[in-house]
Amino acid sequence: MIPIAITAGTAGLALAGARLAGLIDLPPYVFLLTIVAAVVAWLSRPTATLIRAIIAFLVVWHLAALSILLLSEMGRIPAALGPYLPTRASVLLSVIFAIAVYGLSFVGTIRQITALADPFFEARDIGVVNLPFGLSLRMQERYVAHALLYILLVINIAQVLATVLLNQWNNRFYTALQQRAEATFWIELQYFTVVAFLWVILAVYELYLTQWTQMRWRRWMTGRLTGHWLDGGGHYRMRLQGNQADNPDQRIAEDVRMFTENTLALMIRFFSAILSLYAFVLILWGLSASFKYNVLGFDLESIPGYLVYAALFVAVFGTVCAHLIGRRLIGINFLRQRYEADFRYSLVRVRENDEQIALLKGEAAEAQGLARRFANVVANWFDYMKYTKRLTWFTSFVNQASVIFPFILLAPAYFSGAVQLGSLTQTAGAFGRVESALMIFTNLYASLADYKSVVDRLTGFERSAAGARTTPPAAIVTERNGDHLKLADLSVTLPDGRQLVSAPDLTVKPGDRVLVTGPSGSGKSTLFRAIAGIWPHGSGTVVSPSGADIMLLPQRPYFPVASLRDAVTYPSERGAYSDAEIVEALEAMNLAALTTRLDEEAAWHQTLSGGEQQRLALARALLSKPDWLFLDEATAAIDETGEAALYKALCDRLPNATIVSIGHRSTLVNFHDRRVHLVKDETGLHVAADAPLMPLVKG
């Protein structure tokens, strides 16, 4: 922005000097506006990237229009092009735009939008732009984003210019029809064909480039938010916090799509509306003097530009009424997406747990639960219908009245013979354009309400994801700089601060086989999560061996919906292990029957029994060969004989691995050389301490 501000300031001072020297004959406001543009460009430096990009475009547009105006004033441009060149008054537009955009940068909702949009316009990762004829360019994504935005804005300027030309053509064409001037009729028809064809080209490429930009933006933003959600176990911590980021899947899949589509569409729509407003206000202002209208003895044409004021009155009245009628839609739309996502999630839960539901005969309970969630959808929908109906009553009435209103204003002048039919249709068209531009808030209120709810949801998601990545003031410190696993003054708490389990001083050496026991609910699994680094709540230090490969297997393993080969090697990339290695691991875990199904894709968490799932997870450990293996009741679904065989296979095939297990069965002591037991102290807190290795009580 600094080079643009300096350029604009220098241009303004140069124009002022040239005018004082008598070299040019331009009104003082022209160079004053250039100075204002420079000041706005300078002041906008601390604002959002998207705001700066738009202001930079507007200032450059002002300088370009000013250069063309100067060349025209100096006679360097053919006079035939005069009707299509910027006028002295038109250089106002870009500066007014720049001031308005700078002012909007202080509005809270605009700040929310730019906070979500800016990362895309600041992205430094390399993107590929595919061009016609098989060509492609590689450049930083931010340059692609800015280029596409500027091209779309230029196309809109050209579209508005074409619309102005068609409005002027409207006068000439209908006047020729009224006067039965056949030669003029055919000339004007040819003129219309050329301008309309150019307008169609602009419209097609505006749509194409808008859709391209939307998908490019959505792809980039989806990757960014997905990364924030998954980075460092953030998805797990967000769930622990119980914060406002409900249904993150819906926010990433649906809200990102709606945000990228609506942000770009609304930005272009408002830019085009303001352009049309300015262009047609100038036309309507000049035409107002031609239409005489007497109300109660008062001649309205004595008021300069009275048709502009009439359009402004209708638009302000419509906008205020639309806001009063439809403002409740913002909150309703926010809840609508939440209720829809909750209902979809409940349906997915039923599908994933159909076996347990069938065994428990829980269909009636599930139907009641689904009915309750869907009742929220229905109630919210009826609220949406109610307020949408009210808003539609008003906007439909206003839009229909707007069609005939300009003709009512202009009819007396036409029937008196003061103006021709062409002038009537041109003025009515200009009035409609001005009114439509001014009433954009009224006509888009429902869409804006929905858009505001999308912005609020994504802002809440960003805040929640950032909070999950932020280490709380009282958090467990994890380090990877030792040879042993050492827990020092470790106190694990629940998210609300209540203490759960403590390990004042515990060390596990490489090669140890440690069995962790304790009553249910004593915090064994949570202690494992703290050791794994995904549970931040608490205090103390967890020192892990530096450079060691650590693997933790929970009681309920996770499997992606993919081929069996990908399921057993998860999370390694495909091809990390040969089929022979995979088959060997499956056979070692007594899953030989699955070795012929490596290419079969299925929902393995539903296809396999609980015991088979745990065996498959242990096969992962055989493939991965971790240095430290933590088993959180990872064999609880397998009988004692099978469990003993699996542990023997683990010990034989991973002789150098440190194994730390959580379990309750007495047979587990045969595969461990040390026991850590969680017992209550006098305060009721479970404390981890070494205990004799002896047969356990079953339970």
N, C-alpha and C positions, 0 to 999 in steps of 0.2 A: 504493500500500500504506500510505502514511503516514496518510491519512484513516481507513482501515479500522482500522489499529492503534490510533489515538487513540480512535476510537469504541468499540472493544472494551475498551480500558483504562478509559475513562470509565464504560462500562456495568458493568464488574467492580467498580470502586470504589464506584459508586452502589449496587449490590446489597449490597456489604459494609456500607455505611453504613445502608441500609434494614433489613438484618437486625439490626444492632446496636441500631437504634432500635425494633425489634420490629414494624416495619411489614409484614414478610413472614416466612414460615416456610419457608425453604429450607435444605437442608444446606450446610455451608461449601464443599464441593467444587464446588458450582455456580458461585459467584462466583470461586473460585480457578481453575476451568477457563477462565472468561472472561478472567482476567488472563493465563493461559498462552496463550490464543488471541491476545491482543494482543501478547505477547512474540514468538510465532512469526511473526506478521505483520510485526513490526518487523525481526526478524532476517532475514527472507526478502528484504529489499530488494535485496541484491546478487546474488541468485540469478537463474536464467534466467527469461525472460518467461513461458514456459509454466508453470513451477513457481509463480511468483507468481500467475498467473491461477487456478490450481487452489486454492492456499492462500486467496486472496481469496474464492473461491466458498465454501470450507468455513467460513471465519470468518463470512461473511454468513449462511450456513445456520445456524451456531450461534446467532448473534444473533436470527435469525428464530424458531428453535425455542424459544429462551429467552423471547422476547416472548410467544409463544403459551402457554408453560408458566406464565408469570406471570399472564396473563389468566385462564387456567384456575384457578389457585390463588386468584385474587380473585373467582371466581364470575361472570366476565363472559362465559363461553362456556357454551352449553347443555350439561347433563350428558349428553344423548344422544350428543353428539359425543366424549365422553371416550375411548372405545376407539380413536379414530382420531387422537388428539392426541399430541404428543411427551410422553414421561414424564421423570421426573427422571433416570433412568439413561440415557435416549436422548440427552441433551445431551452425553454423553461422546463419542459417536461422531465428530462433526465435528472435535472438538479432537484426538482420537487420530489421525484421518486427517491433519489438518494437520501434526502432529508427524512422522508417518511420511513424508509427502511431503517435508517439509523435510529429514529425514534422508536420503532417497533422492537428494536433489539433490547429495550429495557422492560418489555412486557413479559410477565412471568411465563405465560404459555409459550411464547416465542422462544424464551430461554430453554424451556423443556425440549422443544422441537429441535433447536440447533444443537443442544447437548447430545441428542440422539443421532443427528445427521452429521455433525462435524467429523467424527472418526472416519467416515467414508471419504470426505473431502480433504482429509489429512493423511490418508493411508499411503505409506511409502513402499508397500510390497509391490512387486512387479506384476503387472497384468498384461494380458495379450489381447490385442485388438485385431480381429479378423477383417480384412478388407476384401473388396471384389478382386477377381482374377487370381485368387489364391494367395494374395499378399497378406502380410501380417506385421504388426508393430508390437514391440515390447517396451513398456514404459511404466512409470509408477502409477498406481491406481488413482492417486489424487489428480494427476494431470488428465487422465481419461475422464474423471468425474467433472472437472471444471470445463473441459472442452465440450462434453455433451450438454452440460447446462447452458453454456454460452451459445451453442448452435441452436438449441431449442428457443432461447430468448430472441435470437436474430430471426428465426423463422416466424415467431409471433409478431415481431415488428413488421416483417414483410406481409404477413396475413392481414394485419390491421390496415396497412397501406393499401393492399388490394381491396379490402372492404370499403375504404374511403373512396377509392376510384370507382367501385361499383355503385356507391351512393351517388356520386356525381353523374355517373352514366345514367342512373335512374331518372334524373331530371331531364336529361337530353332525350332519352329514349321515349318516355311517355309524352313529352312535349311534341316530339316528332309524330307520334301516333295521333295526338289531338289535332295537330295541324295537317295531318295526312301528307307529311313530307316523306315520300317514298325513298328518295335517294338518301336522305339522312337516316331513315330507318335502317337500311341495309348497311350503311357505314357503321352505325352504332351497334348493329348486331355482330359485325366482325370484331369490333372493339371488345364487346362483351365476351366473345368466344376466346380471345387471347387472354384477357384478364381472368376469366373463370377457369381456363385451363391451367394457368399459373397458380391460381388459388388451390385447385385440386392437387397439384403436385406438392405444394406446401403442406396441405392437410395430410396427405398420405405419408410424407416423410416426417411430419411432426408426430403422427401416431406411431410410426415405425421406430423412430429414435426414442420416443417416450417409453415405449414398451421395452426396448433394448436397455435403456438406462435403468428402468424399474427392476428388470431381472438381474442386471449386473449389480445393482445396489443391494437387492435382496440376497443374492448369493454371497456377497461380501459380508453383509450385516448378519446373516444367519451363521456363517462361519465364526464371526467374532463373538456373538452371543452364546453360541454352542461352546466355544472355547472357554468363555467366562463361566459358564454353567458347569463344565466338566473339569476345569483346571484345578489341580490340587485337591480333589475331593469336594469342590465347592457345592456340587449338587447334593451331596450328603449333608454338608453343614447347613445348607439352606433349609433342608427338611428338619434338621435338629432345632433350628432357630424358631420354626413355626411362624415365620414372618409373612408379609403380604404377597409373596411371590407364589400364589396358588397356580397350579396347572402350568408349570414352565414349558411343557410340550406345546400347549396351545399358544403361549406367548411367542415362542420361537417360530412355530409353523404358521400361525394365522396372523398374529399381530404384526410381525415383521413384514409379511406380505401386504397387509393393509396400510402399514405406515409408509413403506416405500412407494406404493402405488398412489396413495392419497397425497403424500407430501409433494411429490412431483406434479401430480395432476392439479392440485389446488394452487401450487405456486404459479404454474403456467396459466391457470384459469384467472387468477387475480391479476397477474401481470398483463394478460390480454385485456381484461376488463378495464384496468386503469388506462391502458393505451387507447382503447376504444372510447373511454370516457373523455379523455383529453382531446382526441381527434374530432369527435362528434360534438363536443361542447363548442369548439371553435366554429363548426359548421352551423350548429343550431343557434348560437349567439348571433351570427350574421344574418340568419334567415328570420329571426324573430321580428325584425323591423318590417318585414314584408307582409306580416299577417296582422291585420287590424282586428281587434276584439274589444267590444265595448261591454262593460259590466256595470250596471246601475249608473250609467252616464260617465264611467271612467274608461279611458282608452288604455288598454293594457300595453299597447305597443310603445307607449311613452316610457315604460320601464325597460331599460336596455336588457336584452336577453331574457325576457320574461318567460319564454318557453323553457329555458334552462332551470329557472327557479321552480317552475311547475313540476318538472321531472324530479328535481331535488326534493320537493315537498312529498311527492308520492313515494319516493324511495325511502326517505327518512321515516315516514309514517309506517311503511311496510316493514322496515327493519326492526323498529322498536316493538311493533306488535308481534312480529315473528319471534323475537327473543322472549317476550313475556309469555307467549303461548308455549314455546317449545323448549325452554331452558331445562325442564325436568328430564329431557331426553338424554342429557349427558350422563347423569347417574344411572338411568335405566339401561343405556347401552353398555356401560361399564359392567353392571351386574349381569346383563344378558350373556356376554361372552363367558363370564365365570360360571353361570348356571349350566350353559351348554357344555362347557368343558367338564364340569363335575359329572354330568349325566353320561357323557361319553366315557369318562374314566370308569364309572361304575359298571357300565356295560362290558368294558374290557376286563375288569376284575372278575366278573361272572364267567366270561369266556375262559380266562386263564385258570380258574379254580372250579371248573365244572364238575370234576370228579368228586372233590370234597363236598360240594353242594349236594350232589346226587346221593352220596353216601349218608349225609346227615338229613336228607329229605328237607333241604332248606329252600326249596323253590318258592314256597309261599313267603318266607321271610325276605328272600331276595326281591320278589315281585313287589312287596310292600316298600322295601328300601328304594327300588328303582322308581316306584310311583311317587314317593316323597320327593325325590330329586327332580323328577319330571314335573311335579306340581310347581316347583320353583320356576322352571322354564315356562310353564303355561301362565302362571300369575304374572311373571315379568313380561311375557309377550302381550298379555291383555293390557298391561300398563303402557307398553310401547304402542299398541294399536290405538289406545285412547288418545295419547298425546300426538301421535302421528296424524290421526284423523282431524284433530283440532287444527294442527298446523297446515294440513292439506286443504281443509276448508278455506282457510285464510289465503294461502299462497295461490290456490287455483282461482279463487275469486279475483285476486289482485292481478294475476297474469292475464286472465280473460278480459278484465276491465282495461288493462294496459293496451290491448290491441285496438280498442275503439276510442280510448281517451284522446290520443293526439288528433284524430279526425274531428272529434267534437270541438277541440280547441281551434282547429284550422279551417273548419267548414265555412264560417262566415266570410272569411277572406276569399275563399275559392268561389263561393256562390255569388259574391259581389263582382267577380270578374277581375279582382286585383292581381290574382296569380293564376298560373297555368297548372294543368294537371300534373305535369312533371315536377314542378316546384312543390306541389302538395305532397306527392308521393316521396320525394326526396326528404322533405322536412319531417313527414311522419316517420320515415325510416330512421332519420337521425335522432328524432325524439325517442323512438323505441330503443335505439342503441344506447343512448344516454341513460334512459330509465333502466334498461336491463343491466348495464354496468353498475349503476348505483344500487340496484336491488340484489346484487350478487349474494349478500349475506342472507337475505330473505329466501332466495331460491335454493340456497345450499345449506340452510340451517340444519336440516336433519343429517346431512352428510358431515357437516362440521361437528355436530354433537357426537356422532359416532367416531369421528376422527379424534376428538378430544379424549374420549374414553380410551382409545388405542394408545395415545400418547401417555396418558396416566398409567396404563398397565405396563407399558414398556419402561417408563421411568421407574416404577416400583420394582420391576424385575432387575434393572440395572443397579438400583440401590441395594437390593437384596443380595445380588451376586457380589457386589463390592464389599458388602458387610461380611459375607461368607469368606471372602479372601483376606479380610483384615483380621489380624490376630487380636483377640480380645485382651484387655489390660491384664487380666489374671489368666494366663494360659500356660499350658505345658510346653516347656522348651525341649525341642528335639535336636539332637546333634548327631553327626556321623563322623566321629573322629577317634574312635577307640578300637581296641581289639576284642572287647567283650560287649555284651549287652548289660548295661548298668542302669538301674532305676535308683535315683537319689532324691530323697524327700518327696517322692511322687504322691500327690493327692488328686484323685480323679473325682470330679463332681458332675452333677447333672447340669443341663443348661441354665436352670434357675438358681444354681449356686449350692445346692444341697450336696454334702459329701457322700460319696458312694463307696470308694475303696481306697486304701492307702498302701504304699510300698515304700517304707522309709529307707531301706537299704537292701537292694537285691541285685545280685550279679549272676549272669549266666555266661559260662565260658564256651568257646567254640568246641563242638563235639559233644556237649552235654545232651542228655535226654531227660527233659524235665516234664513232670506231670503236675498240672495246676488243678487243684480240687477246691471244693467249697460248696456250701448250700446254694440252691437255686435262688437267683436274685441277689447274690452277694457281689456281683460286679465283675465276674471273670471275663466275660466277653467284652465288656467296656474297657477293662484293663488291656486286653489285646488290641482294641481299637486305638487306645492311647499309645501303645508301643508301635503300632503301624503308622502313627502320625496323622490319623484322620479324626481323632477326638481331641479338640483343643481345650476343652473345659477342665480347669483344674490348675495345679501348680506343681513345681518340681521339674526334674530333668530326666529325659530319656536319652541315653547315649547308646547309639547303635554302632556296630562295627563299620568302619569306613570301607567303602568299596565292596561290601558284601551284598549278595543277591538274596533278598528277603521275600518270602512268599507266605501269605496267610490264606488258609482255606476255611470258610465259614461252614456252619452246619447246613445251610441251604445254598448250594452253589448256583452260580449264574451261568446261563448258556445263551448265546445269541441265536436268533432264528436264522440258521445258516446250515451248511453241510456239516456232517459229523466231523469231518476233518478239521474244519474251522472251529467247531465247538470244543474239541479236545485240545487244540493248540492255542486257544484264546488265552491271553491277548496278543500272542506273537503274530507276526505277519504270515500270510500264506506262503508256504515254501520254506519256512524256517526249519521244518523237520521233514525227513523223508517218510514215505509211506511205510517203509520197513520199521522205522523207529516208532511210528504211531501204532502199528500192529503189535509190536513187541510190548509197548506200554499197556495197551488194552488187554493183551493176554495175561500180563503180570497181575492185572487187577481183576482177573476172572471175567473179562468182557469179550471173550473170543467170538461170541455170537455177533458182535457188532463190527467185526473187522471187515465184513463184506459190504458194509453200508456206509463207507467213508464218503461217498459222493451224494448220499441221500440228504436232502434238505428237509428239516422238520422243526417244530417247536419242541425241542428235546426236554424242556422242563415239564412238558405235558405228556410226551411220549414215553419217557423212561420212569421207572419206579424211583422212590426216594433212595433206595439202596444203590440202584444203578447210577443215579446221578452222582452220589458221593464217590462211587468207584471211578466214574469218569473224571471227577475233579482230582482224585488222587493220581490218575494217569497223567494229568497235566503236570503234577509235581515230578513224576518220573522223567517226563520229557524236559522240563525246565531245569531240573537238577539244582535247586536253590541251595545256598550255603546255610540259610536259616529257614526252617519250615515250622510255621505255627498252625496247629490244627485245633480249631474251635469246635469241638464235638463233631468233627468231620466224618466220624464213622458211627454216629448215633443211630442211624437207620439200618445198620448191618448187624447181623447176629454175632454173638461172641466168637464163635468158631471162625466165621468169615473175617471178623475184625482182626483176630490174631494173625490170620494168614496175610492180611493186607499190611499190618504193621511189620511182620517179618519181611515181606517183600520190600517195604520202604527201607528198613534197616540194612538189608542186603544190598540193595541197589543204590542207596545213598549213604554209604558208610561214613563219609566225612561231614555229613550235614548235621547241624544242630537242630534237634526236634523238640518243640515245646507244645504240649498237648493239654487241652481241657477235656476232662472226662469224668465219669462217675463209676464206671465199671471196675470191679476188682481185678479183672484180667489185665488191665492196662499197666499195672505195676510191673509186669513181666518184661515190658519193653522200655522202661525208663529206669534211670539210675538215681533219680533225685525227685523229691516231691515238695511242692510249694502249696501250702494250704491257707485258705482265707478264713480267718476266725474273727469273731467280734471282740473288740476291746471293751473297757468299762463304759465308753461313750456310745456303744452300739455300732461303731464304724468297723467295717471289715478290713483287716490288716493282713497283707501277704507276708508269710514267714515260712522258713524251712520247717518241714515236719518229717517224722520218720517214714521211710518208704515201707508200707505194709499194706496188705489187702484192704480194699475199700469196702464200705457198706454199700450194697447195691441200692440204687434209687435214682 
